[in-house]
């Protein structure tokens, strides 16, 4: 799926286009349920419940602008959600006393692909947030967390008087970033 198709799909979901939503729901349902049953050794009922929850999460994430663009297909995003949902179902399913340790997960190329796509999506979200926060915060956070600079090196590079000024700036930037994330989730 290219970016224009993904964007169009997200737009139709956001608009609440019922015919499109029904088609999308039906198109992915059986393959998703089969995939969950095969990879997580769950019952048909649990797989159906997981699909319903995953599709609802997808819908509300798009409606509430938590997802505005995708680096993968909608299906891949849906499978990533489903993986987390089924784990929650297993961990909270007290009537069968199933623990996460008992969940049998087969490591396949397909599963690795979905995990990689989920990681790519998360990286893209971090990049977008750092671009929005702008400099000097973007530079300070990149140097500290990604380039592993010391606070002393950051102070020198950014022209701050002391290491303490750099620490304070990093703290304020993290607060700003957390507030941006919080606003996006509300």
N, C-alpha and C positions, 0 to 999 in steps of 0.2 A: 504494500500500500504506500503510495507516495504521499508527500506532505499535503498536497491539495485535497486528496481523498480523505485523509485523516481529519483535516480541518473541516471539510464539508460534513463528515460524519459527526464530529463534535458539535457543529452548528445545529444539525438536525436534532441531536439529542437535547441540546440546550433549549431549542424552540419547543420541545415536547411533542414533536411530530409523531402522533400515535401510530400511524401506519408504518413508519420507518422503525419505531421502537419495537413494535410487534414482530416485524420482519427480522430485525437484529436479534431479538430475544430467541425467536424460533430457530433461526439459522445456526446459532452457537450452542443451543441447549444440549443436544444429544452428544455432540463431540466433547463438550466440557464435562458432562456427567461421566461419559466413558473414560475420559482422561483421569478424572479424580478417582474413580473406582479402581482403575488399573494401577495408578501410582501411589494411592494412599490406602488401598485395601479397605474401603469404607462401604457401607450399605447403600443401596439405591436411594433410600430415604434421606440419608445424610448428604449424599451427592446432590440430590434435588434441592434440599434446603440450602446447601452451600451455593448452588447456582443462583437461586432466588436472591440470596443475600448479596452475592458478588455483583449481580446485575443491578440491584438497587444501589449499592455503593457506587458503582460506575455512574449510574444515572445522577445521583445526588452530587458526586464529585464534579461532574460537568456542570450541572445546574447551578451549583454554588461557586463556580469559578475556581475550584481547587485544582482542576485540570483544565488548562487552556490550550495546551498543545501536547502532542505525543511524538516520541522518537521511535515508536514502534506502532504496530497495528492495534486497533481497539481490542481485537481478540487476545493479543499478547498481554495487554494491560488487564483485561478481564481474567485471564488465567493467573496472573500475578496476584490479583485480589483474591481469587478463589483459593489459592494455596494458603494464604493467611487465614481465610474464613474457615477452611476445613480444620486447620490446626486449632483454631479457637473452639470449634464444635467438639473436637476430640478432647481438648483440655477441660471443657466445661460439662461434658457429658457424664454426669455422675451416675446415671442409672445403669451404665455399662462399665463404669470404673475403668475407662480407657485412658491411659496416660500418653503423653507425647512420645515417651520412650518405646511404647508398643506400636506406634505408627510405622508401618513398613513403607519406606520410600525408596523406590528403585531409581538409581542414578542412571539416567539415560541422556543422550545428546539433546533430546527434546527438552527435558527438564532443565539442563544446564543452559540451554538457549533462553528459556523464560526467565531464569534467574539473572542471566546476563542482561537481558532487556530491562528487567526491573532495576538493576544497578545503573544501567545507562540512563534510565528515566530519572532516578534519584540524582545522578551527577548533573544532568541537564537542569534539574530544578535548583540545585546549589549554584550552578553557573549563572542562571537567570537571576537568582536572589542577589548574588554578588555584583552582577552588572547593575541591578537596580539600586543597590546601596551606594554605589559610586565611590570615588576616592575622597579622602585618604583611607576610609575604612576598608575598601576592597584591597588596597595594597597591603595594609597592616595585617589583615586576616590571611591573605594569601601567603605573605612572608612567614607568618607564625605557624599556620596549620599545614600548609602545603610545601613550602620551601624549608621549613624547620629552622628559621633564623632564630637566634637568641634575642631577647628583649633589648640587649645592648646593641646588637647589630641593627635591629629595626630602628632604634632611636637615632643611630648614626646615619642610616640610609634615608630616613625621613626628615632629618634635620631637627629632631627634638633635643631639648637641652639635656635630659637625663633618661635613664632607663625607666624611672618611675613615671615619667610623662608618657612614654610608650605603653607601659602597662595600663595606665588610666585610659589611654586612647583605645587600646584593644578591648578593655572592659566596656567602654561606652559604645564601641562599634558592635560588640556582641549583643548588648542590650537593644540597640537599634535593629539589628538583624532579628532577634527574638520577637520584637514588637511587630516587625513586618510579617513574620511567619504567623504570629498570633492573629493579626488582622486578616490574613488570607484565609485562615481556618474558621473564622467566625461566621 
